[in-house]
Amino acid sequence: MSLLVEYEDCCDCFDWIVGIHGILIKFMYGTIQYSATYLPEVAKEQRWNQKQTIHSLARKAGFTGKINNDLFEKIYCTRYKSSKNKMTYVDYIDTTDFDPLSQIHMNHQESPIGWKTCNNL
């Protein structure tokens, strides 16, 4: 699970660090608005530099035009970081008030939503 944190506006579309920041880009071209994002690990895993990442994001957004400095100047960029955590299902259940056994009706009474329950599991 990734928790996205520390959102910051970038000065330009290159104001972020590969492997540290994820980025969200937005831009208008003509009357069409484009946007796309990559998590922090994507550019690093693909071994992309900033320019290659922006190019890929523009294509991911559906932009088919020429990608050049004019386009780079139109891009509004937000950077963010990712905080990763792992949790097992048992750990999740232990941290909630959910009791799965309380949801099972062991007789033929009607359930709260009107379904007949079965005890031959």
C-alpha positions, 0 to 999 in steps of 0.5 A: 500500500502506498500513501501519497504525501507531501504534495508540492507545486513545482516551479516547472516540470523538471522541479523534482527528483527521480526516485524521490518524487512522484509527479502529476502533470496537467496541461492544456493544448488547444481546447483539450486538458491532459493529465497523468501521474507516475508514482515515485518508483516508476521513473527509477524502475524504468531508468528514465531521466526527468525529460523521458519521464515527462515525455512518457507522462504526456503520452500516457495522458493521451497527448499525440502532438510534438513534445518540445520546450513549448509544451514543457512550458505549458505543463503544470506539475505537482510533486509528491512522495510515497510512504509504503506500508504492508499489512497482513489481513490478520493485522488489518482485522486486529486493528479494526472493530470488525468481527467476521464471526458476528456476521455469520448466522448459525441458524435459520433465522432471517438475516438483518437484510432479509436473506435466509441463512444456512448452517450447513457450511 
